[in-house]
Amino acid sequence: MKILITGGMGVNGAVTARHLIRAGQRPVLLDNRMDLSLISDIEKSVDLVVGDILDPESLDKVVTDHEITHVAHLAALMPGPAEADPALGIKVGVDGTLNVLEIARHRGLERVVFTSSKAVYGEIHGRHAYPEYVPVNEAHPQNPADLYGTIKVCCETLGTYYRKKYGVDFVSLRFGSIYGPGKEVRHGALSLYGQMIENVMSGKGFSVESGGDQFNEALYVGDVARSIILALEVEDPAERVFNIGTGVGVTLHDFERILGRLYPDSKIEIGSGLDFRMSEKKSYCIFDIAKAREHLGFTPAYDLEAGIKDYIETIERLRPR
């Protein structure tokens, strides 16, 4: 198995590469610019390619030159930039995915794993939201509330079409709210969990006016990586679309409790109430991950404390000396 990770130098790509190396693989990381900030510790153990998924010829060259058999397709424009430039968001998301699928079709690649999002579900209401938090499964209606979610729905639909029409082996993973090293710098407002961890680490403290009682999925990037690798490896799964999360809701107070033990002198202030993001889109939820357990063999390896500790250790390891 020779694996190409598109968006390979990003937050999720870097962690996936690190886990693949531990499993004896040497993945190829494709990104639109050379950025070693999240992969400085593994730079010598991967093949790095600067390229554009919007250029099908260069993408095809990467696949043929490196004898790629599997693609983990992570490249995408984040929600904020996509809303700011819809045309570019659609090009990167939809056209980029189409290019990957076309190359998989013509080169006979063994599998494409697409990284999707809970954004496909849009707003979460009723029994799946406060106060019941009935877990959301893959049959939940798709009603995206932003362009990012709309693009993910489109890409999943394209992948399903290519699987049925052309036999491209396509698997889609819908992630809950992700936190991990690098997300605070790169994803801004989407990274409140990361802001909290890194502010406490740096001695700045952390304060948020409200939202401490809001339950939500908090998925560590280590489990993102593990799920991608399982999806690349599993033989002919009976299901092709999976929710990936912890199946457990946590609050900002849970983060506070763990960080307070690790950094006893830290100053953390969290107000009560719901909706800590103070956003128009209310997508807080807990995932039903039964299908991922059954068909991928996925069980979360990082509870909140393990995730926070690994986050801190990774930041310390990547910090310039």
Order of alpha helices (4+ residues) and beta strands (2+ residues): beta-alpha-beta-beta-alpha-beta-alpha-alpha-alpha-beta-alpha-beta-beta-alpha-alpha-beta-beta-alpha-beta-alpha-beta-alpha
